Amino acid sequence: MAFCDCDVIRFAELYHQVRFPQAVALLYQWRGLPPLLHQAAGFYRMQLHRHGEAVAYLYQRGVRSPELIEHMRIGYAPGACLRA
């Protein structure tokens, strides 16, 4: 079986031949969902500060407080997904 360049959830879907919810459940059992979500959120928050256009967009929308951005855990998905 050949796999495409994909994220861990898609890998679990293909490998176990299950749909998205079942793949997430399997990953939860394997690793634990809270740490996985925490790492994903941290990745997106880090990306926000690496992409000035994302911060500029927030400022344009009236979100200018760094404290609020951190409190709300606002992040940015370059390429719109973890895959990129």
PDB file of N, CA, C and O in Angstrom:
ATOM      1  N   MET A   1       0.846  -1.176   0.000  1.00  0.00           N
ATOM      2  CA  MET A   1       0.000   0.000   0.000  1.00  0.00           C
ATOM      3  C   MET A   1       0.889   1.236   0.000  1.00  0.00           C
ATOM      4  O   MET A   1       1.805   1.331   0.817  1.00  0.00           O
ATOM      5  N   ALA A   2       0.644   2.162  -0.878  1.00  0.00           N
ATOM      6  CA  ALA A   2       1.406   3.412  -0.959  1.00  0.00           C
ATOM      7  C   ALA A   2       0.651   4.511  -0.223  1.00  0.00           C
ATOM      8  O   ALA A   2      -0.577   4.572  -0.269  1.00  0.00           O
ATOM      9  N   PHE A   3       1.394   5.374   0.452  1.00  0.00           N
ATOM     10  CA  PHE A   3       0.782   6.472   1.193  1.00  0.00           C
ATOM     11  C   PHE A   3       1.218   7.800   0.597  1.00  0.00           C
ATOM     12  O   PHE A   3       2.344   7.949   0.123  1.00  0.00           O
ATOM     13  N   CYS A   4       0.310   8.750   0.630  1.00  0.00           N
ATOM     14  CA  CYS A   4       0.634  10.096   0.175  1.00  0.00           C
ATOM     15  C   CYS A   4       1.275  10.872   1.320  1.00  0.00           C
ATOM     16  O   CYS A   4       1.300  10.402   2.458  1.00  0.00           O
ATOM     17  N   ASP A   5       1.787  12.050   1.020  1.00  0.00           N
ATOM     18  CA  ASP A   5       2.318  12.945   2.040  1.00  0.00           C
ATOM     19  C   ASP A   5       1.115  13.518   2.772  1.00  0.00           C
ATOM     20  O   ASP A   5       0.454  14.419   2.256  1.00  0.00           O
ATOM     21  N   CYS A   6       0.815  13.007   3.978  1.00  0.00           N
ATOM     22  CA  CYS A   6      -0.399  13.426   4.663  1.00  0.00           C
ATOM     23  C   CYS A   6      -0.159  13.542   6.159  1.00  0.00           C
ATOM     24  O   CYS A   6       0.909  13.189   6.659  1.00  0.00           O
ATOM     25  N   ASP A   7      -1.162  14.040   6.863  1.00  0.00           N
ATOM     26  CA  ASP A   7      -1.042  14.206   8.300  1.00  0.00           C
ATOM     27  C   ASP A   7      -1.320  12.888   9.021  1.00  0.00           C
ATOM     28  O   ASP A   7      -1.731  11.907   8.400  1.00  0.00           O
ATOM     29  N   VAL A   8      -1.099  12.871  10.313  1.00  0.00           N
ATOM     30  CA  VAL A   8      -1.215  11.648  11.094  1.00  0.00           C
ATOM     31  C   VAL A   8      -2.662  11.134  11.138  1.00  0.00           C
ATOM     32  O   VAL A   8      -2.877   9.923  11.197  1.00  0.00           O
ATOM     33  N   ILE A   9      -3.639  12.019  11.112  1.00  0.00           N
ATOM     34  CA  ILE A   9      -5.029  11.573  11.130  1.00  0.00           C
ATOM     35  C   ILE A   9      -5.358  10.862   9.823  1.00  0.00           C
ATOM     36  O   ILE A   9      -5.987   9.803   9.828  1.00  0.00           O
ATOM     37  N   ARG A  10      -4.935  11.441   8.714  1.00  0.00           N
ATOM     38  CA  ARG A  10      -5.183  10.793   7.417  1.00  0.00           C
ATOM     39  C   ARG A  10      -4.450   9.451   7.339  1.00  0.00           C
ATOM     40  O   ARG A  10      -4.978   8.485   6.788  1.00  0.00           O
ATOM     41  N   PHE A  11      -3.249   9.395   7.883  1.00  0.00           N
ATOM     42  CA  PHE A  11      -2.517   8.132   7.919  1.00  0.00           C
ATOM     43  C   PHE A  11      -3.311   7.066   8.673  1.00  0.00           C
ATOM     44  O   PHE A  11      -3.445   5.937   8.202  1.00  0.00           O
ATOM     45  N   ALA A  12      -3.837   7.428   9.845  1.00  0.00           N
ATOM     46  CA  ALA A  12      -4.625   6.477  10.634  1.00  0.00           C
ATOM     47  C   ALA A  12      -5.872   6.045   9.870  1.00  0.00           C
ATOM     48  O   ALA A  12      -6.258   4.877   9.926  1.00  0.00           O
ATOM     49  N   GLU A  13      -6.509   6.977   9.155  1.00  0.00           N
ATOM     50  CA  GLU A  13      -7.679   6.625   8.342  1.00  0.00           C
ATOM     51  C   GLU A  13      -7.321   5.561   7.308  1.00  0.00           C
ATOM     52  O   GLU A  13      -8.018   4.557   7.165  1.00  0.00           O
ATOM     53  N   LEU A  14      -6.231   5.795   6.598  1.00  0.00           N
ATOM     54  CA  LEU A  14      -5.823   4.870   5.538  1.00  0.00           C
ATOM     55  C   LEU A  14      -5.328   3.541   6.101  1.00  0.00           C
ATOM     56  O   LEU A  14      -5.713   2.474   5.622  1.00  0.00           O
ATOM     57  N   TYR A  15      -4.486   3.610   7.104  1.00  0.00           N
ATOM     58  CA  TYR A  15      -3.872   2.412   7.657  1.00  0.00           C
ATOM     59  C   TYR A  15      -4.909   1.473   8.276  1.00  0.00           C
ATOM     60  O   TYR A  15      -4.877   0.261   8.064  1.00  0.00           O
ATOM     61  N   HIS A  16      -5.837   2.065   9.051  1.00  0.00           N
ATOM     62  CA  HIS A  16      -6.847   1.255   9.745  1.00  0.00           C
ATOM     63  C   HIS A  16      -8.145   1.127   8.949  1.00  0.00           C
ATOM     64  O   HIS A  16      -9.075   0.440   9.370  1.00  0.00           O
ATOM     65  N   GLN A  17      -8.197   1.789   7.803  1.00  0.00           N
ATOM     66  CA  GLN A  17      -9.378   1.781   6.936  1.00  0.00           C
ATOM     67  C   GLN A  17     -10.638   2.182   7.719  1.00  0.00           C
ATOM     68  O   GLN A  17     -11.639   1.466   7.754  1.00  0.00           O
ATOM     69  N   VAL A  18     -10.534   3.363   8.344  1.00  0.00           N
ATOM     70  CA  VAL A  18     -11.640   3.913   9.127  1.00  0.00           C
ATOM     71  C   VAL A  18     -11.887   5.348   8.684  1.00  0.00           C
ATOM     72  O   VAL A  18     -11.092   5.931   7.947  1.00  0.00           O
ATOM     73  N   ARG A  19     -12.990   5.903   9.140  1.00  0.00           N
ATOM     74  CA  ARG A  19     -13.307   7.302   8.846  1.00  0.00           C
ATOM     75  C   ARG A  19     -12.662   8.203   9.890  1.00  0.00           C
ATOM     76  O   ARG A  19     -12.105   7.736  10.883  1.00  0.00           O
ATOM     77  N   PHE A  20     -12.753   9.521   9.636  1.00  0.00           N
ATOM     78  CA  PHE A  20     -12.091  10.520  10.473  1.00  0.00           C
ATOM     79  C   PHE A  20     -12.381  10.347  11.970  1.00  0.00           C
ATOM     80  O   PHE A  20     -11.434  10.311  12.755  1.00  0.00           O
ATOM     81  N   PRO A  21     -13.660  10.237  12.405  1.00  0.00           N
ATOM     82  CA  PRO A  21     -13.904  10.124  13.854  1.00  0.00           C
ATOM     83  C   PRO A  21     -13.231   8.909  14.492  1.00  0.00           C
ATOM     84  O   PRO A  21     -12.703   8.993  15.601  1.00  0.00           O
ATOM     85  N   GLN A  22     -13.256   7.783  13.783  1.00  0.00           N
ATOM     86  CA  GLN A  22     -12.620   6.590  14.323  1.00  0.00           C
ATOM     87  C   GLN A  22     -11.100   6.745  14.368  1.00  0.00           C
ATOM     88  O   GLN A  22     -10.450   6.259  15.294  1.00  0.00           O
ATOM     89  N   ALA A  23     -10.537   7.424  13.365  1.00  0.00           N
ATOM     90  CA  ALA A  23      -9.091   7.659  13.356  1.00  0.00           C
ATOM     91  C   ALA A  23      -8.679   8.525  14.540  1.00  0.00           C
ATOM     92  O   ALA A  23      -7.668   8.253  15.187  1.00  0.00           O
ATOM     93  N   VAL A  24      -9.460   9.569  14.826  1.00  0.00           N
ATOM     94  CA  VAL A  24      -9.161  10.427  15.973  1.00  0.00           C
ATOM     95  C   VAL A  24      -9.266   9.622  17.266  1.00  0.00           C
ATOM     96  O   VAL A  24      -8.439   9.777  18.165  1.00  0.00           O
ATOM     97  N   ALA A  25     -10.282   8.764  17.360  1.00  0.00           N
ATOM     98  CA  ALA A  25     -10.443   7.926  18.559  1.00  0.00           C
ATOM     99  C   ALA A  25      -9.246   6.989  18.734  1.00  0.00           C
ATOM    100  O   ALA A  25      -8.766   6.795  19.851  1.00  0.00           O
ATOM    101  N   LEU A  26      -8.771   6.416  17.647  1.00  0.00           N
ATOM    102  CA  LEU A  26      -7.595   5.543  17.725  1.00  0.00           C
ATOM    103  C   LEU A  26      -6.364   6.314  18.180  1.00  0.00           C
ATOM    104  O   LEU A  26      -5.590   5.828  19.004  1.00  0.00           O
ATOM    105  N   LEU A  27      -6.185   7.516  17.642  1.00  0.00           N
ATOM    106  CA  LEU A  27      -5.045   8.343  18.050  1.00  0.00           C
ATOM    107  C   LEU A  27      -5.164   8.753  19.512  1.00  0.00           C
ATOM    108  O   LEU A  27      -4.163   8.840  20.223  1.00  0.00           O
ATOM    109  N   TYR A  28      -6.385   9.002  19.952  1.00  0.00           N
ATOM    110  CA  TYR A  28      -6.612   9.346  21.360  1.00  0.00           C
ATOM    111  C   TYR A  28      -6.171   8.195  22.261  1.00  0.00           C
ATOM    112  O   TYR A  28      -5.511   8.402  23.280  1.00  0.00           O
ATOM    113  N   GLN A  29      -6.543   6.993  21.871  1.00  0.00           N
ATOM    114  CA  GLN A  29      -6.157   5.821  22.660  1.00  0.00           C
ATOM    115  C   GLN A  29      -4.647   5.633  22.672  1.00  0.00           C
ATOM    116  O   GLN A  29      -4.071   5.231  23.683  1.00  0.00           O
ATOM    117  N   TRP A  30      -4.007   5.928  21.535  1.00  0.00           N
ATOM    118  CA  TRP A  30      -2.578   5.707  21.412  1.00  0.00           C
ATOM    119  C   TRP A  30      -1.763   6.761  22.151  1.00  0.00           C
ATOM    120  O   TRP A  30      -0.806   6.434  22.852  1.00  0.00           O
ATOM    121  N   ARG A  31      -2.142   8.017  21.993  1.00  0.00           N
ATOM    122  CA  ARG A  31      -1.311   9.111  22.502  1.00  0.00           C
ATOM    123  C   ARG A  31      -2.019   9.961  23.541  1.00  0.00           C
ATOM    124  O   ARG A  31      -1.380  10.503  24.444  1.00  0.00           O
ATOM    125  N   GLY A  32      -3.313  10.079  23.421  1.00  0.00           N
ATOM    126  CA  GLY A  32      -4.069  10.969  24.288  1.00  0.00           C
ATOM    127  C   GLY A  32      -4.392  12.246  23.547  1.00  0.00           C
ATOM    128  O   GLY A  32      -3.486  12.922  23.059  1.00  0.00           O
ATOM    129  N   LEU A  33      -5.646  12.586  23.453  1.00  0.00           N
ATOM    130  CA  LEU A  33      -6.069  13.741  22.680  1.00  0.00           C
ATOM    131  C   LEU A  33      -5.606  15.073  23.268  1.00  0.00           C
ATOM    132  O   LEU A  33      -5.152  15.930  22.509  1.00  0.00           O
ATOM    133  N   PRO A  34      -5.697  15.288  24.582  1.00  0.00           N
ATOM    134  CA  PRO A  34      -5.262  16.597  25.101  1.00  0.00           C
ATOM    135  C   PRO A  34      -3.825  16.970  24.713  1.00  0.00           C
ATOM    136  O   PRO A  34      -3.609  18.099  24.272  1.00  0.00           O
ATOM    137  N   PRO A  35      -2.829  16.078  24.854  1.00  0.00           N
ATOM    138  CA  PRO A  35      -1.487  16.479  24.416  1.00  0.00           C
ATOM    139  C   PRO A  35      -1.414  16.746  22.913  1.00  0.00           C
ATOM    140  O   PRO A  35      -0.706  17.652  22.475  1.00  0.00           O
ATOM    141  N   LEU A  36      -2.141  15.961  22.131  1.00  0.00           N
ATOM    142  CA  LEU A  36      -2.135  16.151  20.685  1.00  0.00           C
ATOM    143  C   LEU A  36      -2.725  17.505  20.314  1.00  0.00           C
ATOM    144  O   LEU A  36      -2.161  18.219  19.485  1.00  0.00           O
ATOM    145  N   LEU A  37      -3.854  17.864  20.919  1.00  0.00           N
ATOM    146  CA  LEU A  37      -4.464  19.164  20.654  1.00  0.00           C
ATOM    147  C   LEU A  37      -3.586  20.304  21.152  1.00  0.00           C
ATOM    148  O   LEU A  37      -3.492  21.348  20.505  1.00  0.00           O
ATOM    149  N   HIS A  38      -2.948  20.109  22.289  1.00  0.00           N
ATOM    150  CA  HIS A  38      -2.059  21.136  22.847  1.00  0.00           C
ATOM    151  C   HIS A  38      -0.894  21.406  21.893  1.00  0.00           C
ATOM    152  O   HIS A  38      -0.525  22.559  21.668  1.00  0.00           O
ATOM    153  N   GLN A  39      -0.321  20.346  21.336  1.00  0.00           N
ATOM    154  CA  GLN A  39       0.781  20.511  20.393  1.00  0.00           C
ATOM    155  C   GLN A  39       0.324  21.187  19.111  1.00  0.00           C
ATOM    156  O   GLN A  39       1.032  22.038  18.573  1.00  0.00           O
ATOM    157  N   ALA A  40      -0.858  20.815  18.615  1.00  0.00           N
ATOM    158  CA  ALA A  40      -1.377  21.435  17.393  1.00  0.00           C
ATOM    159  C   ALA A  40      -1.646  22.921  17.622  1.00  0.00           C
ATOM    160  O   ALA A  40      -1.292  23.752  16.786  1.00  0.00           O
ATOM    161  N   ALA A  41      -2.269  23.257  18.750  1.00  0.00           N
ATOM    162  CA  ALA A  41      -2.552  24.658  19.067  1.00  0.00           C
ATOM    163  C   ALA A  41      -1.250  25.450  19.202  1.00  0.00           C
ATOM    164  O   ALA A  41      -1.165  26.587  18.738  1.00  0.00           O
ATOM    165  N   GLY A  42      -0.249  24.861  19.829  1.00  0.00           N
ATOM    166  CA  GLY A  42       1.044  25.523  19.971  1.00  0.00           C
ATOM    167  C   GLY A  42       1.701  25.778  18.623  1.00  0.00           C
ATOM    168  O   GLY A  42       2.312  26.825  18.408  1.00  0.00           O
ATOM    169  N   PHE A  43       1.570  24.811  17.715  1.00  0.00           N
ATOM    170  CA  PHE A  43       2.118  24.978  16.367  1.00  0.00           C
ATOM    171  C   PHE A  43       1.462  26.166  15.673  1.00  0.00           C
ATOM    172  O   PHE A  43       2.151  27.005  15.092  1.00  0.00           O
ATOM    173  N   TYR A  44       0.134  26.242  15.730  1.00  0.00           N
ATOM    174  CA  TYR A  44      -0.581  27.328  15.056  1.00  0.00           C
ATOM    175  C   TYR A  44      -0.279  28.681  15.698  1.00  0.00           C
ATOM    176  O   TYR A  44      -0.160  29.683  14.993  1.00  0.00           O
ATOM    177  N   ARG A  45      -0.155  28.724  17.026  1.00  0.00           N
ATOM    178  CA  ARG A  45       0.182  29.989  17.689  1.00  0.00           C
ATOM    179  C   ARG A  45       1.575  30.449  17.297  1.00  0.00           C
ATOM    180  O   ARG A  45       1.800  31.644  17.109  1.00  0.00           O
ATOM    181  N   MET A  46       2.517  29.516  17.172  1.00  0.00           N
ATOM    182  CA  MET A  46       3.867  29.862  16.746  1.00  0.00           C
ATOM    183  C   MET A  46       3.847  30.399  15.311  1.00  0.00           C
ATOM    184  O   MET A  46       4.563  31.350  14.999  1.00  0.00           O
ATOM    185  N   GLN A  47       3.046  29.808  14.453  1.00  0.00           N
ATOM    186  CA  GLN A  47       2.966  30.246  13.062  1.00  0.00           C
ATOM    187  C   GLN A  47       2.406  31.664  12.948  1.00  0.00           C
ATOM    188  O   GLN A  47       2.799  32.418  12.057  1.00  0.00           O
ATOM    189  N   LEU A  48       1.496  32.023  13.840  1.00  0.00           N
ATOM    190  CA  LEU A  48       0.929  33.372  13.821  1.00  0.00           C
ATOM    191  C   LEU A  48       2.034  34.415  13.895  1.00  0.00           C
ATOM    192  O   LEU A  48       2.015  35.401  13.159  1.00  0.00           O
ATOM    193  N   HIS A  49       2.985  34.198  14.773  1.00  0.00           N
ATOM    194  CA  HIS A  49       4.050  35.176  14.974  1.00  0.00           C
ATOM    195  C   HIS A  49       5.120  35.115  13.892  1.00  0.00           C
ATOM    196  O   HIS A  49       5.950  36.018  13.793  1.00  0.00           O
ATOM    197  N   ARG A  50       5.110  34.083  13.098  1.00  0.00           N
ATOM    198  CA  ARG A  50       6.063  33.956  11.986  1.00  0.00           C
ATOM    199  C   ARG A  50       5.524  34.547  10.681  1.00  0.00           C
ATOM    200  O   ARG A  50       6.269  34.699   9.712  1.00  0.00           O
ATOM    201  N   HIS A  51       4.246  34.874  10.656  1.00  0.00           N
ATOM    202  CA  HIS A  51       3.622  35.382   9.435  1.00  0.00           C
ATOM    203  C   HIS A  51       2.981  36.738   9.717  1.00  0.00           C
ATOM    204  O   HIS A  51       1.882  36.824  10.263  1.00  0.00           O
ATOM    205  N   GLY A  52       3.690  37.789   9.334  1.00  0.00           N
ATOM    206  CA  GLY A  52       3.231  39.151   9.584  1.00  0.00           C
ATOM    207  C   GLY A  52       1.876  39.449   8.983  1.00  0.00           C
ATOM    208  O   GLY A  52       1.115  40.249   9.527  1.00  0.00           O
ATOM    209  N   GLU A  53       1.562  38.803   7.848  1.00  0.00           N
ATOM    210  CA  GLU A  53       0.252  39.056   7.227  1.00  0.00           C
ATOM    211  C   GLU A  53      -0.890  38.559   8.107  1.00  0.00           C
ATOM    212  O   GLU A  53      -1.986  39.118   8.072  1.00  0.00           O
ATOM    213  N   ALA A  54      -0.646  37.522   8.890  1.00  0.00           N
ATOM    214  CA  ALA A  54      -1.680  37.009   9.791  1.00  0.00           C
ATOM    215  C   ALA A  54      -1.920  37.993  10.935  1.00  0.00           C
ATOM    216  O   ALA A  54      -3.065  38.270  11.293  1.00  0.00           O
ATOM    217  N   VAL A  55      -0.847  38.513  11.499  1.00  0.00           N
ATOM    218  CA  VAL A  55      -0.966  39.505  12.570  1.00  0.00           C
ATOM    219  C   VAL A  55      -1.619  40.771  12.025  1.00  0.00           C
ATOM    220  O   VAL A  55      -2.464  41.369  12.691  1.00  0.00           O
ATOM    221  N   ALA A  56      -1.231  41.182  10.815  1.00  0.00           N
ATOM    222  CA  ALA A  56      -1.833  42.371  10.195  1.00  0.00           C
ATOM    223  C   ALA A  56      -3.328  42.181  10.002  1.00  0.00           C
ATOM    224  O   ALA A  56      -4.102  43.122  10.181  1.00  0.00           O
ATOM    225  N   TYR A  57      -3.739  40.973   9.639  1.00  0.00           N
ATOM    226  CA  TYR A  57      -5.166  40.683   9.476  1.00  0.00           C
ATOM    227  C   TYR A  57      -5.908  40.848  10.805  1.00  0.00           C
ATOM    228  O   TYR A  57      -6.991  41.433  10.847  1.00  0.00           O
ATOM    229  N   LEU A  58      -5.325  40.334  11.881  1.00  0.00           N
ATOM    230  CA  LEU A  58      -5.955  40.491  13.195  1.00  0.00           C
ATOM    231  C   LEU A  58      -6.079  41.964  13.560  1.00  0.00           C
ATOM    232  O   LEU A  58      -7.120  42.404  14.046  1.00  0.00           O
ATOM    233  N   TYR A  59      -5.013  42.722  13.325  1.00  0.00           N
ATOM    234  CA  TYR A  59      -5.042  44.156  13.629  1.00  0.00           C
ATOM    235  C   TYR A  59      -6.123  44.854  12.809  1.00  0.00           C
ATOM    236  O   TYR A  59      -6.844  45.714  13.316  1.00  0.00           O
ATOM    237  N   GLN A  60      -6.228  44.476  11.544  1.00  0.00           N
ATOM    238  CA  GLN A  60      -7.248  45.057  10.662  1.00  0.00           C
ATOM    239  C   GLN A  60      -8.654  44.754  11.178  1.00  0.00           C
ATOM    240  O   GLN A  60      -9.567  45.564  11.014  1.00  0.00           O
ATOM    241  N   ARG A  61      -8.822  43.606  11.791  1.00  0.00           N
ATOM    242  CA  ARG A  61     -10.124  43.211  12.333  1.00  0.00           C
ATOM    243  C   ARG A  61     -10.359  43.764  13.736  1.00  0.00           C
ATOM    244  O   ARG A  61     -11.402  43.500  14.333  1.00  0.00           O
ATOM    245  N   GLY A  62      -9.401  44.531  14.273  1.00  0.00           N
ATOM    246  CA  GLY A  62      -9.563  45.155  15.577  1.00  0.00           C
ATOM    247  C   GLY A  62      -8.988  44.367  16.732  1.00  0.00           C
ATOM    248  O   GLY A  62      -9.146  44.770  17.884  1.00  0.00           O
ATOM    249  N   VAL A  63      -8.326  43.257  16.459  1.00  0.00           N
ATOM    250  CA  VAL A  63      -7.707  42.452  17.514  1.00  0.00           C
ATOM    251  C   VAL A  63      -6.246  42.879  17.594  1.00  0.00           C
ATOM    252  O   VAL A  63      -5.407  42.433  16.810  1.00  0.00           O
ATOM    253  N   ARG A  64      -5.956  43.761  18.569  1.00  0.00           N
ATOM    254  CA  ARG A  64      -4.621  44.352  18.645  1.00  0.00           C
ATOM    255  C   ARG A  64      -3.878  44.036  19.936  1.00  0.00           C
ATOM    256  O   ARG A  64      -2.689  44.332  20.055  1.00  0.00           O
ATOM    257  N   SER A  65      -4.550  43.450  20.882  1.00  0.00           N
ATOM    258  CA  SER A  65      -3.944  43.173  22.177  1.00  0.00           C
ATOM    259  C   SER A  65      -3.197  41.835  22.161  1.00  0.00           C
ATOM    260  O   SER A  65      -3.818  40.789  21.970  1.00  0.00           O
ATOM    261  N   PRO A  66      -1.866  41.855  22.361  1.00  0.00           N
ATOM    262  CA  PRO A  66      -1.118  40.599  22.433  1.00  0.00           C
ATOM    263  C   PRO A  66      -1.624  39.691  23.560  1.00  0.00           C
ATOM    264  O   PRO A  66      -1.602  38.466  23.443  1.00  0.00           O
ATOM    265  N   GLU A  67      -2.076  40.312  24.645  1.00  0.00           N
ATOM    266  CA  GLU A  67      -2.606  39.533  25.765  1.00  0.00           C
ATOM    267  C   GLU A  67      -3.880  38.802  25.361  1.00  0.00           C
ATOM    268  O   GLU A  67      -4.076  37.643  25.726  1.00  0.00           O
ATOM    269  N   LEU A  68      -4.752  39.481  24.602  1.00  0.00           N
ATOM    270  CA  LEU A  68      -5.988  38.853  24.140  1.00  0.00           C
ATOM    271  C   LEU A  68      -5.683  37.725  23.155  1.00  0.00           C
ATOM    272  O   LEU A  68      -6.280  36.651  23.226  1.00  0.00           O
ATOM    273  N   ILE A  69      -4.757  37.975  22.243  1.00  0.00           N
ATOM    274  CA  ILE A  69      -4.373  36.958  21.263  1.00  0.00           C
ATOM    275  C   ILE A  69      -3.851  35.714  21.981  1.00  0.00           C
ATOM    276  O   ILE A  69      -4.201  34.593  21.612  1.00  0.00           O
ATOM    277  N   GLU A  70      -3.028  35.903  22.992  1.00  0.00           N
ATOM    278  CA  GLU A  70      -2.494  34.774  23.750  1.00  0.00           C
ATOM    279  C   GLU A  70      -3.594  34.094  24.572  1.00  0.00           C
ATOM    280  O   GLU A  70      -3.684  32.866  24.603  1.00  0.00           O
ATOM    281  N   HIS A  71      -4.425  34.899  25.232  1.00  0.00           N
ATOM    282  CA  HIS A  71      -5.501  34.341  26.054  1.00  0.00           C
ATOM    283  C   HIS A  71      -6.468  33.507  25.212  1.00  0.00           C
ATOM    284  O   HIS A  71      -6.918  32.448  25.652  1.00  0.00           O
ATOM    285  N   MET A  72      -6.786  33.974  24.017  1.00  0.00           N
ATOM    286  CA  MET A  72      -7.722  33.271  23.133  1.00  0.00           C
ATOM    287  C   MET A  72      -7.028  32.163  22.333  1.00  0.00           C
ATOM    288  O   MET A  72      -7.673  31.406  21.607  1.00  0.00           O
ATOM    289  N   ARG A  73      -5.701  32.087  22.481  1.00  0.00           N
ATOM    290  CA  ARG A  73      -4.904  31.072  21.764  1.00  0.00           C
ATOM    291  C   ARG A  73      -5.134  31.135  20.258  1.00  0.00           C
ATOM    292  O   ARG A  73      -5.324  30.114  19.597  1.00  0.00           O
ATOM    293  N   ILE A  74      -5.113  32.349  19.736  1.00  0.00           N
ATOM    294  CA  ILE A  74      -5.323  32.545  18.309  1.00  0.00           C
ATOM    295  C   ILE A  74      -4.054  32.141  17.578  1.00  0.00           C
ATOM    296  O   ILE A  74      -2.948  32.492  17.988  1.00  0.00           O
ATOM    297  N   GLY A  75      -4.224  31.409  16.505  1.00  0.00           N
ATOM    298  CA  GLY A  75      -3.093  30.951  15.715  1.00  0.00           C
ATOM    299  C   GLY A  75      -3.333  31.184  14.240  1.00  0.00           C
ATOM    300  O   GLY A  75      -4.317  31.806  13.840  1.00  0.00           O
ATOM    301  N   TYR A  76      -2.425  30.678  13.450  1.00  0.00           N
ATOM    302  CA  TYR A  76      -2.489  30.846  11.996  1.00  0.00           C
ATOM    303  C   TYR A  76      -2.058  29.540  11.347  1.00  0.00           C
ATOM    304  O   TYR A  76      -1.063  28.933  11.742  1.00  0.00           O
ATOM    305  N   ALA A  77      -2.824  29.118  10.343  1.00  0.00           N
ATOM    306  CA  ALA A  77      -2.509  27.884   9.612  1.00  0.00           C
ATOM    307  C   ALA A  77      -1.967  28.242   8.238  1.00  0.00           C
ATOM    308  O   ALA A  77      -2.744  28.489   7.316  1.00  0.00           O
ATOM    309  N   PRO A  78      -0.649  28.275   8.085  1.00  0.00           N
ATOM    310  CA  PRO A  78      -0.092  28.546   6.759  1.00  0.00           C
ATOM    311  C   PRO A  78      -0.436  27.402   5.819  1.00  0.00           C
ATOM    312  O   PRO A  78      -0.233  26.233   6.148  1.00  0.00           O
ATOM    313  N   GLY A  79      -0.954  27.742   4.657  1.00  0.00           N
ATOM    314  CA  GLY A  79      -1.357  26.691   3.738  1.00  0.00           C
ATOM    315  C   GLY A  79      -2.654  26.029   4.150  1.00  0.00           C
ATOM    316  O   GLY A  79      -3.079  25.067   3.512  1.00  0.00           O
ATOM    317  N   ALA A  80      -3.293  26.517   5.197  1.00  0.00           N
ATOM    318  CA  ALA A  80      -4.604  26.079   5.679  1.00  0.00           C
ATOM    319  C   ALA A  80      -4.626  24.704   6.330  1.00  0.00           C
ATOM    320  O   ALA A  80      -5.711  24.191   6.605  1.00  0.00           O
ATOM    321  N   CYS A  81      -3.470  24.079   6.590  1.00  0.00           N
ATOM    322  CA  CYS A  81      -3.510  22.770   7.267  1.00  0.00           C
ATOM    323  C   CYS A  81      -2.139  22.407   7.827  1.00  0.00           C
ATOM    324  O   CYS A  81      -1.131  23.020   7.476  1.00  0.00           O
ATOM    325  N   LEU A  82      -2.114  21.413   8.691  1.00  0.00           N
ATOM    326  CA  LEU A  82      -0.854  20.925   9.242  1.00  0.00           C
ATOM    327  C   LEU A  82       0.002  20.225   8.194  1.00  0.00           C
ATOM    328  O   LEU A  82       1.224  20.154   8.325  1.00  0.00           O
ATOM    329  N   ARG A  83      -0.640  19.714   7.168  1.00  0.00           N
ATOM    330  CA  ARG A  83       0.062  18.971   6.132  1.00  0.00           C
ATOM    331  C   ARG A  83       1.194  19.778   5.512  1.00  0.00           C
ATOM    332  O   ARG A  83       2.268  19.244   5.238  1.00  0.00           O
ATOM    333  N   ALA A  84       0.945  21.081   5.291  1.00  0.00           N
ATOM    334  CA  ALA A  84       1.965  21.931   4.670  1.00  0.00           C
ATOM    335  C   ALA A  84       3.101  22.177   5.638  1.00  0.00           C
ATOM    336  O   ALA A  84       4.060  22.872   5.301  1.00  0.00           O
TER     337      ALA A  84
END
